[in-house]
Each structure stands twice: as structure tokens, then as C-alpha cells.
Amino acid sequence: MGISGDWYNEIGSHMRITADPTGCVRGTYVSAAGHAVGTYPLIGRCEAAGVPDHGTPLGWTVAWRNGRTDAGSVTSWSGQYYEDGGERICATWLLTASATVANTWEATSVGQDVFTREPPSPEQAERRLRTAGASGLSRADGDEATSV
């Protein structure tokens, strides 16, 4: 099917992406967490898998600023699209918030998301958020709403 289309992470954040033949990825991201209100544009790149039975590498970035909110932060995801055993995108994210020079060391957080074609049930999303909080993590995914 390819990477274009609708994708949902474990807490229900939704992205809609389109990849063109040159590898440009464009789309929108709607966060299911915290204070990220509305739709945010995303942009990225993908490359066709060069080796059989390997994933398609891709990456995209969301600046958490739209007509309603400016969180002063950016999240970038980098990962692989897999078709075998059910379509999924497994990605690691870096969320960087604006900070003073003295606080630069704590301005970036790291995490992982798995995106699938189906949204999680409200119970699954809630369980994922609780699990992230119980483990001492301050963030459940790369969504702005969970930024510093």
C-alpha cells in the first residue's frame, strides 16, 4: 500500500501523509495529548527500501505552531515503514523545546512511537498514557503537548 494515508500512534495521535515519487513526505498531524490544539503541518523524506525484506526509511518533522498555538518546540521522528506482518511505522522521536543556554541540556527528550492504520481504542490509549506516567516518563510520545 505504501506510506501514504492515515496513521495513528499508541495514544491516538493522528497523522495523514502523502509521499510523492521523489520521496517528499507532506501531511498533517493532530496530537491526542496535552495542549496541542488543532492540526499541525509536517514535512519529511522517505527512501525506497534498497534491500528485499527491509523497511522503508523515513523521517518527518512537526513544528508545534499553528494559527492557535505556538509551543516553541519541534519534534522530529525517524524510523522505518514495514509492510510484513501488518503495516506499521516504527519511529524514534526527538522533541526539542526552546530553552535558555543554561537549560539546553534538558531541552530535548527522546522516545518511540509505533504508528498503525487503526486508531487505538480509548481504553488502549488511556492505558498507554498511564503506563508512560507510571514508569516515571514525563512524555508518552513526541507530541508537543508533552514538551518541557
Chimera marker file (.cmm) of the C-alpha trace (Angstrom):
<marker_set name="trace">
<marker id="1" x="0.000" y="0.000" z="0.000" r="1" g="1" b="0" radius="0.5"/>
<marker id="2" x="2.861" y="2.435" z="0.703" r="1" g="1" b="0" radius="0.5"/>
<marker id="3" x="3.260" y="5.023" z="3.426" r="1" g="1" b="0" radius="0.5"/>
<marker id="4" x="0.663" y="7.496" z="2.148" r="1" g="1" b="0" radius="0.5"/>
<marker id="5" x="-2.555" y="7.659" z="4.133" r="1" g="1" b="0" radius="0.5"/>
<marker id="6" x="-3.757" y="7.825" z="7.727" r="1" g="1" b="0" radius="0.5"/>
<marker id="7" x="-1.642" y="6.655" z="10.690" r="1" g="1" b="0" radius="0.5"/>
<marker id="8" x="-2.258" y="6.542" z="14.466" r="1" g="1" b="0" radius="0.5"/>
<marker id="9" x="0.180" y="6.132" z="17.329" r="1" g="1" b="0" radius="0.5"/>
<marker id="10" x="-0.410" y="4.299" z="20.609" r="1" g="1" b="0" radius="0.5"/>
<marker id="11" x="-2.222" y="7.209" z="22.275" r="1" g="1" b="0" radius="0.5"/>
<marker id="12" x="-4.357" y="8.085" z="19.267" r="1" g="1" b="0" radius="0.5"/>
<marker id="13" x="-2.429" y="10.954" z="17.705" r="1" g="1" b="0" radius="0.5"/>
<marker id="14" x="-3.276" y="11.036" z="14.005" r="1" g="1" b="0" radius="0.5"/>
<marker id="15" x="-1.156" y="11.879" z="11.001" r="1" g="1" b="0" radius="0.5"/>
<marker id="16" x="-2.180" y="11.951" z="7.375" r="1" g="1" b="0" radius="0.5"/>
<marker id="17" x="0.754" y="11.787" z="4.996" r="1" g="1" b="0" radius="0.5"/>
<marker id="18" x="1.385" y="11.722" z="1.274" r="1" g="1" b="0" radius="0.5"/>
<marker id="19" x="4.679" y="10.604" z="-0.250" r="1" g="1" b="0" radius="0.5"/>
<marker id="20" x="5.459" y="11.669" z="-3.794" r="1" g="1" b="0" radius="0.5"/>
<marker id="21" x="7.660" y="9.729" z="-6.267" r="1" g="1" b="0" radius="0.5"/>
<marker id="22" x="10.708" y="11.852" z="-5.373" r="1" g="1" b="0" radius="0.5"/>
<marker id="23" x="10.489" y="10.851" z="-1.676" r="1" g="1" b="0" radius="0.5"/>
<marker id="24" x="8.992" y="14.077" z="-0.329" r="1" g="1" b="0" radius="0.5"/>
<marker id="25" x="6.577" y="13.442" z="2.563" r="1" g="1" b="0" radius="0.5"/>
<marker id="26" x="3.947" y="16.055" z="3.436" r="1" g="1" b="0" radius="0.5"/>
<marker id="27" x="0.919" y="15.978" z="5.637" r="1" g="1" b="0" radius="0.5"/>
<marker id="28" x="-0.786" y="16.941" z="8.858" r="1" g="1" b="0" radius="0.5"/>
<marker id="29" x="-0.512" y="15.868" z="12.490" r="1" g="1" b="0" radius="0.5"/>
<marker id="30" x="-3.170" y="16.061" z="15.196" r="1" g="1" b="0" radius="0.5"/>
<marker id="31" x="-1.962" y="15.352" z="18.719" r="1" g="1" b="0" radius="0.5"/>
<marker id="32" x="-4.036" y="13.315" z="21.152" r="1" g="1" b="0" radius="0.5"/>
<marker id="33" x="-2.023" y="14.549" z="24.130" r="1" g="1" b="0" radius="0.5"/>
<marker id="34" x="-1.961" y="17.671" z="26.266" r="1" g="1" b="0" radius="0.5"/>
<marker id="35" x="-2.263" y="21.189" z="24.938" r="1" g="1" b="0" radius="0.5"/>
<marker id="36" x="-1.559" y="20.737" z="21.221" r="1" g="1" b="0" radius="0.5"/>
<marker id="37" x="-4.774" y="22.178" z="19.795" r="1" g="1" b="0" radius="0.5"/>
<marker id="38" x="-5.655" y="21.729" z="16.145" r="1" g="1" b="0" radius="0.5"/>
<marker id="39" x="-3.768" y="20.480" z="13.116" r="1" g="1" b="0" radius="0.5"/>
<marker id="40" x="-0.046" y="20.965" z="12.514" r="1" g="1" b="0" radius="0.5"/>
<marker id="41" x="1.768" y="20.633" z="9.182" r="1" g="1" b="0" radius="0.5"/>
<marker id="42" x="4.507" y="18.028" z="8.817" r="1" g="1" b="0" radius="0.5"/>
<marker id="43" x="7.223" y="17.586" z="6.237" r="1" g="1" b="0" radius="0.5"/>
<marker id="44" x="9.797" y="14.881" z="5.688" r="1" g="1" b="0" radius="0.5"/>
<marker id="45" x="11.532" y="12.423" z="3.380" r="1" g="1" b="0" radius="0.5"/>
<marker id="46" x="11.417" y="8.717" z="2.608" r="1" g="1" b="0" radius="0.5"/>
<marker id="47" x="13.589" y="6.379" z="0.591" r="1" g="1" b="0" radius="0.5"/>
<marker id="48" x="12.555" y="3.165" z="-1.113" r="1" g="1" b="0" radius="0.5"/>
<marker id="49" x="13.872" y="0.084" z="0.646" r="1" g="1" b="0" radius="0.5"/>
<marker id="50" x="17.086" y="-0.899" z="-1.103" r="1" g="1" b="0" radius="0.5"/>
<marker id="51" x="17.217" y="-4.443" z="0.241" r="1" g="1" b="0" radius="0.5"/>
<marker id="52" x="14.413" y="-7.030" z="-0.008" r="1" g="1" b="0" radius="0.5"/>
<marker id="53" x="12.629" y="-7.746" z="3.283" r="1" g="1" b="0" radius="0.5"/>
<marker id="54" x="13.836" y="-4.469" z="4.808" r="1" g="1" b="0" radius="0.5"/>
<marker id="55" x="11.838" y="-1.437" z="5.881" r="1" g="1" b="0" radius="0.5"/>
<marker id="56" x="11.474" y="1.850" z="4.065" r="1" g="1" b="0" radius="0.5"/>
<marker id="57" x="13.415" y="4.528" z="5.972" r="1" g="1" b="0" radius="0.5"/>
<marker id="58" x="11.571" y="7.786" z="6.568" r="1" g="1" b="0" radius="0.5"/>
<marker id="59" x="11.610" y="10.857" z="8.747" r="1" g="1" b="0" radius="0.5"/>
<marker id="60" x="9.358" y="13.853" z="9.341" r="1" g="1" b="0" radius="0.5"/>
<marker id="61" x="9.190" y="16.972" z="11.490" r="1" g="1" b="0" radius="0.5"/>
<marker id="62" x="6.375" y="18.904" z="13.158" r="1" g="1" b="0" radius="0.5"/>
<marker id="63" x="6.894" y="22.460" z="14.441" r="1" g="1" b="0" radius="0.5"/>
<marker id="64" x="4.308" y="22.932" z="17.189" r="1" g="1" b="0" radius="0.5"/>
<marker id="65" x="2.984" y="26.221" z="15.848" r="1" g="1" b="0" radius="0.5"/>
<marker id="66" x="-0.268" y="26.821" z="14.022" r="1" g="1" b="0" radius="0.5"/>
<marker id="67" x="-2.883" y="29.587" z="13.963" r="1" g="1" b="0" radius="0.5"/>
<marker id="68" x="-3.967" y="28.722" z="17.511" r="1" g="1" b="0" radius="0.5"/>
<marker id="69" x="-0.821" y="27.677" z="19.401" r="1" g="1" b="0" radius="0.5"/>
<marker id="70" x="2.918" y="28.299" z="19.454" r="1" g="1" b="0" radius="0.5"/>
<marker id="71" x="4.611" y="25.928" z="21.875" r="1" g="1" b="0" radius="0.5"/>
<marker id="72" x="8.169" y="26.913" z="20.958" r="1" g="1" b="0" radius="0.5"/>
<marker id="73" x="9.082" y="23.292" z="20.256" r="1" g="1" b="0" radius="0.5"/>
<marker id="74" x="9.735" y="20.909" z="17.387" r="1" g="1" b="0" radius="0.5"/>
<marker id="75" x="9.513" y="17.120" z="17.148" r="1" g="1" b="0" radius="0.5"/>
<marker id="76" x="11.330" y="15.022" z="14.560" r="1" g="1" b="0" radius="0.5"/>
<marker id="77" x="10.635" y="11.333" z="14.005" r="1" g="1" b="0" radius="0.5"/>
<marker id="78" x="12.982" y="8.934" z="12.205" r="1" g="1" b="0" radius="0.5"/>
<marker id="79" x="12.128" y="5.315" z="11.543" r="1" g="1" b="0" radius="0.5"/>
<marker id="80" x="11.049" y="2.540" z="9.213" r="1" g="1" b="0" radius="0.5"/>
<marker id="81" x="7.840" y="1.660" z="7.398" r="1" g="1" b="0" radius="0.5"/>
<marker id="82" x="7.173" y="-2.090" z="7.361" r="1" g="1" b="0" radius="0.5"/>
<marker id="83" x="4.570" y="-3.968" z="5.343" r="1" g="1" b="0" radius="0.5"/>
<marker id="84" x="5.270" y="-7.511" z="6.551" r="1" g="1" b="0" radius="0.5"/>
<marker id="85" x="3.040" y="-8.797" z="9.330" r="1" g="1" b="0" radius="0.5"/>
<marker id="86" x="0.771" y="-5.757" z="9.194" r="1" g="1" b="0" radius="0.5"/>
<marker id="87" x="1.609" y="-2.236" z="8.115" r="1" g="1" b="0" radius="0.5"/>
<marker id="88" x="3.365" y="-0.136" z="10.735" r="1" g="1" b="0" radius="0.5"/>
<marker id="89" x="5.820" y="2.708" z="11.144" r="1" g="1" b="0" radius="0.5"/>
<marker id="90" x="8.313" y="2.245" z="13.989" r="1" g="1" b="0" radius="0.5"/>
<marker id="91" x="9.981" y="5.578" z="14.778" r="1" g="1" b="0" radius="0.5"/>
<marker id="92" x="12.179" y="7.235" z="17.374" r="1" g="1" b="0" radius="0.5"/>
<marker id="93" x="11.388" y="10.868" z="18.138" r="1" g="1" b="0" radius="0.5"/>
<marker id="94" x="13.347" y="13.841" z="19.428" r="1" g="1" b="0" radius="0.5"/>
<marker id="95" x="11.314" y="16.662" z="20.938" r="1" g="1" b="0" radius="0.5"/>
<marker id="96" x="13.254" y="19.889" z="21.467" r="1" g="1" b="0" radius="0.5"/>
<marker id="97" x="11.739" y="22.831" z="23.318" r="1" g="1" b="0" radius="0.5"/>
<marker id="98" x="13.022" y="26.374" z="23.342" r="1" g="1" b="0" radius="0.5"/>
<marker id="99" x="15.392" y="26.878" z="26.289" r="1" g="1" b="0" radius="0.5"/>
<marker id="100" x="17.979" y="29.194" z="27.740" r="1" g="1" b="0" radius="0.5"/>
<marker id="101" x="21.623" y="28.358" z="27.176" r="1" g="1" b="0" radius="0.5"/>
<marker id="102" x="21.869" y="27.173" z="30.786" r="1" g="1" b="0" radius="0.5"/>
<marker id="103" x="18.992" y="24.714" z="30.240" r="1" g="1" b="0" radius="0.5"/>
<marker id="104" x="19.934" y="23.433" z="26.788" r="1" g="1" b="0" radius="0.5"/>
<marker id="105" x="20.946" y="20.066" z="28.253" r="1" g="1" b="0" radius="0.5"/>
<marker id="106" x="17.358" y="19.376" z="29.350" r="1" g="1" b="0" radius="0.5"/>
<marker id="107" x="15.567" y="20.819" z="26.318" r="1" g="1" b="0" radius="0.5"/>
<marker id="108" x="15.477" y="17.598" z="24.258" r="1" g="1" b="0" radius="0.5"/>
<marker id="109" x="13.571" y="14.422" z="25.060" r="1" g="1" b="0" radius="0.5"/>
<marker id="110" x="13.726" y="11.078" z="23.259" r="1" g="1" b="0" radius="0.5"/>
<marker id="111" x="11.062" y="8.414" z="22.831" r="1" g="1" b="0" radius="0.5"/>
<marker id="112" x="9.499" y="5.942" z="20.448" r="1" g="1" b="0" radius="0.5"/>
<marker id="113" x="6.169" y="5.563" z="18.677" r="1" g="1" b="0" radius="0.5"/>
<marker id="114" x="4.578" y="2.802" z="16.655" r="1" g="1" b="0" radius="0.5"/>
<marker id="115" x="2.048" y="4.043" z="14.106" r="1" g="1" b="0" radius="0.5"/>
<marker id="116" x="-0.587" y="1.747" z="12.612" r="1" g="1" b="0" radius="0.5"/>
<marker id="117" x="-3.517" y="2.217" z="10.242" r="1" g="1" b="0" radius="0.5"/>
<marker id="118" x="-6.090" y="1.731" z="13.011" r="1" g="1" b="0" radius="0.5"/>
<marker id="119" x="-6.620" y="4.138" z="15.914" r="1" g="1" b="0" radius="0.5"/>
<marker id="120" x="-6.332" y="2.644" z="19.390" r="1" g="1" b="0" radius="0.5"/>
<marker id="121" x="-9.488" y="2.272" z="21.430" r="1" g="1" b="0" radius="0.5"/>
<marker id="122" x="-9.953" y="4.923" z="24.142" r="1" g="1" b="0" radius="0.5"/>
<marker id="123" x="-9.082" y="2.252" z="26.704" r="1" g="1" b="0" radius="0.5"/>
<marker id="124" x="-5.842" y="1.313" z="24.916" r="1" g="1" b="0" radius="0.5"/>
<marker id="125" x="-4.813" y="4.973" z="24.598" r="1" g="1" b="0" radius="0.5"/>
<marker id="126" x="-5.560" y="5.639" z="28.277" r="1" g="1" b="0" radius="0.5"/>
<marker id="127" x="-3.630" y="2.532" z="29.331" r="1" g="1" b="0" radius="0.5"/>
<marker id="128" x="-0.626" y="3.680" z="27.253" r="1" g="1" b="0" radius="0.5"/>
<marker id="129" x="-0.695" y="7.128" z="28.846" r="1" g="1" b="0" radius="0.5"/>
<marker id="130" x="-0.937" y="5.613" z="32.361" r="1" g="1" b="0" radius="0.5"/>
<marker id="131" x="1.905" y="3.192" z="31.637" r="1" g="1" b="0" radius="0.5"/>
<marker id="132" x="4.143" y="6.024" z="30.460" r="1" g="1" b="0" radius="0.5"/>
<marker id="133" x="3.337" y="8.043" z="33.592" r="1" g="1" b="0" radius="0.5"/>
<marker id="134" x="3.821" y="5.086" z="35.934" r="1" g="1" b="0" radius="0.5"/>
<marker id="135" x="7.256" y="4.382" z="34.514" r="1" g="1" b="0" radius="0.5"/>
<marker id="136" x="8.404" y="7.854" z="35.512" r="1" g="1" b="0" radius="0.5"/>
<marker id="137" x="8.426" y="9.152" z="31.954" r="1" g="1" b="0" radius="0.5"/>
<marker id="138" x="7.197" y="12.691" z="31.523" r="1" g="1" b="0" radius="0.5"/>
<marker id="139" x="6.224" y="12.088" z="27.908" r="1" g="1" b="0" radius="0.5"/>
<marker id="140" x="4.049" y="9.471" z="26.246" r="1" g="1" b="0" radius="0.5"/>
<marker id="141" x="5.100" y="10.305" z="22.689" r="1" g="1" b="0" radius="0.5"/>
<marker id="142" x="6.667" y="13.079" z="20.665" r="1" g="1" b="0" radius="0.5"/>
<marker id="143" x="3.584" y="15.282" z="20.734" r="1" g="1" b="0" radius="0.5"/>
<marker id="144" x="4.139" y="18.927" z="21.665" r="1" g="1" b="0" radius="0.5"/>
<marker id="145" x="1.688" y="18.705" z="24.470" r="1" g="1" b="0" radius="0.5"/>
<marker id="146" x="4.129" y="16.635" z="26.421" r="1" g="1" b="0" radius="0.5"/>
<marker id="147" x="7.015" y="19.090" z="25.968" r="1" g="1" b="0" radius="0.5"/>
<marker id="148" x="9.015" y="20.836" z="28.644" r="1" g="1" b="0" radius="0.5"/>
<link id1="1" id2="2" r="1" g="1" b="0" radius="0.2"/>
<link id1="2" id2="3" r="1" g="1" b="0" radius="0.2"/>
<link id1="3" id2="4" r="1" g="1" b="0" radius="0.2"/>
<link id1="4" id2="5" r="1" g="1" b="0" radius="0.2"/>
<link id1="5" id2="6" r="1" g="1" b="0" radius="0.2"/>
<link id1="6" id2="7" r="1" g="1" b="0" radius="0.2"/>
<link id1="7" id2="8" r="1" g="1" b="0" radius="0.2"/>
<link id1="8" id2="9" r="1" g="1" b="0" radius="0.2"/>
<link id1="9" id2="10" r="1" g="1" b="0" radius="0.2"/>
<link id1="10" id2="11" r="1" g="1" b="0" radius="0.2"/>
<link id1="11" id2="12" r="1" g="1" b="0" radius="0.2"/>
<link id1="12" id2="13" r="1" g="1" b="0" radius="0.2"/>
<link id1="13" id2="14" r="1" g="1" b="0" radius="0.2"/>
<link id1="14" id2="15" r="1" g="1" b="0" radius="0.2"/>
<link id1="15" id2="16" r="1" g="1" b="0" radius="0.2"/>
<link id1="16" id2="17" r="1" g="1" b="0" radius="0.2"/>
<link id1="17" id2="18" r="1" g="1" b="0" radius="0.2"/>
<link id1="18" id2="19" r="1" g="1" b="0" radius="0.2"/>
<link id1="19" id2="20" r="1" g="1" b="0" radius="0.2"/>
<link id1="20" id2="21" r="1" g="1" b="0" radius="0.2"/>
<link id1="21" id2="22" r="1" g="1" b="0" radius="0.2"/>
<link id1="22" id2="23" r="1" g="1" b="0" radius="0.2"/>
<link id1="23" id2="24" r="1" g="1" b="0" radius="0.2"/>
<link id1="24" id2="25" r="1" g="1" b="0" radius="0.2"/>
<link id1="25" id2="26" r="1" g="1" b="0" radius="0.2"/>
<link id1="26" id2="27" r="1" g="1" b="0" radius="0.2"/>
<link id1="27" id2="28" r="1" g="1" b="0" radius="0.2"/>
<link id1="28" id2="29" r="1" g="1" b="0" radius="0.2"/>
<link id1="29" id2="30" r="1" g="1" b="0" radius="0.2"/>
<link id1="30" id2="31" r="1" g="1" b="0" radius="0.2"/>
<link id1="31" id2="32" r="1" g="1" b="0" radius="0.2"/>
<link id1="32" id2="33" r="1" g="1" b="0" radius="0.2"/>
<link id1="33" id2="34" r="1" g="1" b="0" radius="0.2"/>
<link id1="34" id2="35" r="1" g="1" b="0" radius="0.2"/>
<link id1="35" id2="36" r="1" g="1" b="0" radius="0.2"/>
<link id1="36" id2="37" r="1" g="1" b="0" radius="0.2"/>
<link id1="37" id2="38" r="1" g="1" b="0" radius="0.2"/>
<link id1="38" id2="39" r="1" g="1" b="0" radius="0.2"/>
<link id1="39" id2="40" r="1" g="1" b="0" radius="0.2"/>
<link id1="40" id2="41" r="1" g="1" b="0" radius="0.2"/>
<link id1="41" id2="42" r="1" g="1" b="0" radius="0.2"/>
<link id1="42" id2="43" r="1" g="1" b="0" radius="0.2"/>
<link id1="43" id2="44" r="1" g="1" b="0" radius="0.2"/>
<link id1="44" id2="45" r="1" g="1" b="0" radius="0.2"/>
<link id1="45" id2="46" r="1" g="1" b="0" radius="0.2"/>
<link id1="46" id2="47" r="1" g="1" b="0" radius="0.2"/>
<link id1="47" id2="48" r="1" g="1" b="0" radius="0.2"/>
<link id1="48" id2="49" r="1" g="1" b="0" radius="0.2"/>
<link id1="49" id2="50" r="1" g="1" b="0" radius="0.2"/>
<link id1="50" id2="51" r="1" g="1" b="0" radius="0.2"/>
<link id1="51" id2="52" r="1" g="1" b="0" radius="0.2"/>
<link id1="52" id2="53" r="1" g="1" b="0" radius="0.2"/>
<link id1="53" id2="54" r="1" g="1" b="0" radius="0.2"/>
<link id1="54" id2="55" r="1" g="1" b="0" radius="0.2"/>
<link id1="55" id2="56" r="1" g="1" b="0" radius="0.2"/>
<link id1="56" id2="57" r="1" g="1" b="0" radius="0.2"/>
<link id1="57" id2="58" r="1" g="1" b="0" radius="0.2"/>
<link id1="58" id2="59" r="1" g="1" b="0" radius="0.2"/>
<link id1="59" id2="60" r="1" g="1" b="0" radius="0.2"/>
<link id1="60" id2="61" r="1" g="1" b="0" radius="0.2"/>
<link id1="61" id2="62" r="1" g="1" b="0" radius="0.2"/>
<link id1="62" id2="63" r="1" g="1" b="0" radius="0.2"/>
<link id1="63" id2="64" r="1" g="1" b="0" radius="0.2"/>
<link id1="64" id2="65" r="1" g="1" b="0" radius="0.2"/>
<link id1="65" id2="66" r="1" g="1" b="0" radius="0.2"/>
<link id1="66" id2="67" r="1" g="1" b="0" radius="0.2"/>
<link id1="67" id2="68" r="1" g="1" b="0" radius="0.2"/>
<link id1="68" id2="69" r="1" g="1" b="0" radius="0.2"/>
<link id1="69" id2="70" r="1" g="1" b="0" radius="0.2"/>
<link id1="70" id2="71" r="1" g="1" b="0" radius="0.2"/>
<link id1="71" id2="72" r="1" g="1" b="0" radius="0.2"/>
<link id1="72" id2="73" r="1" g="1" b="0" radius="0.2"/>
<link id1="73" id2="74" r="1" g="1" b="0" radius="0.2"/>
<link id1="74" id2="75" r="1" g="1" b="0" radius="0.2"/>
<link id1="75" id2="76" r="1" g="1" b="0" radius="0.2"/>
<link id1="76" id2="77" r="1" g="1" b="0" radius="0.2"/>
<link id1="77" id2="78" r="1" g="1" b="0" radius="0.2"/>
<link id1="78" id2="79" r="1" g="1" b="0" radius="0.2"/>
<link id1="79" id2="80" r="1" g="1" b="0" radius="0.2"/>
<link id1="80" id2="81" r="1" g="1" b="0" radius="0.2"/>
<link id1="81" id2="82" r="1" g="1" b="0" radius="0.2"/>
<link id1="82" id2="83" r="1" g="1" b="0" radius="0.2"/>
<link id1="83" id2="84" r="1" g="1" b="0" radius="0.2"/>
<link id1="84" id2="85" r="1" g="1" b="0" radius="0.2"/>
<link id1="85" id2="86" r="1" g="1" b="0" radius="0.2"/>
<link id1="86" id2="87" r="1" g="1" b="0" radius="0.2"/>
<link id1="87" id2="88" r="1" g="1" b="0" radius="0.2"/>
<link id1="88" id2="89" r="1" g="1" b="0" radius="0.2"/>
<link id1="89" id2="90" r="1" g="1" b="0" radius="0.2"/>
<link id1="90" id2="91" r="1" g="1" b="0" radius="0.2"/>
<link id1="91" id2="92" r="1" g="1" b="0" radius="0.2"/>
<link id1="92" id2="93" r="1" g="1" b="0" radius="0.2"/>
<link id1="93" id2="94" r="1" g="1" b="0" radius="0.2"/>
<link id1="94" id2="95" r="1" g="1" b="0" radius="0.2"/>
<link id1="95" id2="96" r="1" g="1" b="0" radius="0.2"/>
<link id1="96" id2="97" r="1" g="1" b="0" radius="0.2"/>
<link id1="97" id2="98" r="1" g="1" b="0" radius="0.2"/>
<link id1="98" id2="99" r="1" g="1" b="0" radius="0.2"/>
<link id1="99" id2="100" r="1" g="1" b="0" radius="0.2"/>
<link id1="100" id2="101" r="1" g="1" b="0" radius="0.2"/>
<link id1="101" id2="102" r="1" g="1" b="0" radius="0.2"/>
<link id1="102" id2="103" r="1" g="1" b="0" radius="0.2"/>
<link id1="103" id2="104" r="1" g="1" b="0" radius="0.2"/>
<link id1="104" id2="105" r="1" g="1" b="0" radius="0.2"/>
<link id1="105" id2="106" r="1" g="1" b="0" radius="0.2"/>
<link id1="106" id2="107" r="1" g="1" b="0" radius="0.2"/>
<link id1="107" id2="108" r="1" g="1" b="0" radius="0.2"/>
<link id1="108" id2="109" r="1" g="1" b="0" radius="0.2"/>
<link id1="109" id2="110" r="1" g="1" b="0" radius="0.2"/>
<link id1="110" id2="111" r="1" g="1" b="0" radius="0.2"/>
<link id1="111" id2="112" r="1" g="1" b="0" radius="0.2"/>
<link id1="112" id2="113" r="1" g="1" b="0" radius="0.2"/>
<link id1="113" id2="114" r="1" g="1" b="0" radius="0.2"/>
<link id1="114" id2="115" r="1" g="1" b="0" radius="0.2"/>
<link id1="115" id2="116" r="1" g="1" b="0" radius="0.2"/>
<link id1="116" id2="117" r="1" g="1" b="0" radius="0.2"/>
<link id1="117" id2="118" r="1" g="1" b="0" radius="0.2"/>
<link id1="118" id2="119" r="1" g="1" b="0" radius="0.2"/>
<link id1="119" id2="120" r="1" g="1" b="0" radius="0.2"/>
<link id1="120" id2="121" r="1" g="1" b="0" radius="0.2"/>
<link id1="121" id2="122" r="1" g="1" b="0" radius="0.2"/>
<link id1="122" id2="123" r="1" g="1" b="0" radius="0.2"/>
<link id1="123" id2="124" r="1" g="1" b="0" radius="0.2"/>
<link id1="124" id2="125" r="1" g="1" b="0" radius="0.2"/>
<link id1="125" id2="126" r="1" g="1" b="0" radius="0.2"/>
<link id1="126" id2="127" r="1" g="1" b="0" radius="0.2"/>
<link id1="127" id2="128" r="1" g="1" b="0" radius="0.2"/>
<link id1="128" id2="129" r="1" g="1" b="0" radius="0.2"/>
<link id1="129" id2="130" r="1" g="1" b="0" radius="0.2"/>
<link id1="130" id2="131" r="1" g="1" b="0" radius="0.2"/>
<link id1="131" id2="132" r="1" g="1" b="0" radius="0.2"/>
<link id1="132" id2="133" r="1" g="1" b="0" radius="0.2"/>
<link id1="133" id2="134" r="1" g="1" b="0" radius="0.2"/>
<link id1="134" id2="135" r="1" g="1" b="0" radius="0.2"/>
<link id1="135" id2="136" r="1" g="1" b="0" radius="0.2"/>
<link id1="136" id2="137" r="1" g="1" b="0" radius="0.2"/>
<link id1="137" id2="138" r="1" g="1" b="0" radius="0.2"/>
<link id1="138" id2="139" r="1" g="1" b="0" radius="0.2"/>
<link id1="139" id2="140" r="1" g="1" b="0" radius="0.2"/>
<link id1="140" id2="141" r="1" g="1" b="0" radius="0.2"/>
<link id1="141" id2="142" r="1" g="1" b="0" radius="0.2"/>
<link id1="142" id2="143" r="1" g="1" b="0" radius="0.2"/>
<link id1="143" id2="144" r="1" g="1" b="0" radius="0.2"/>
<link id1="144" id2="145" r="1" g="1" b="0" radius="0.2"/>
<link id1="145" id2="146" r="1" g="1" b="0" radius="0.2"/>
<link id1="146" id2="147" r="1" g="1" b="0" radius="0.2"/>
<link id1="147" id2="148" r="1" g="1" b="0" radius="0.2"/>
</marker_set>
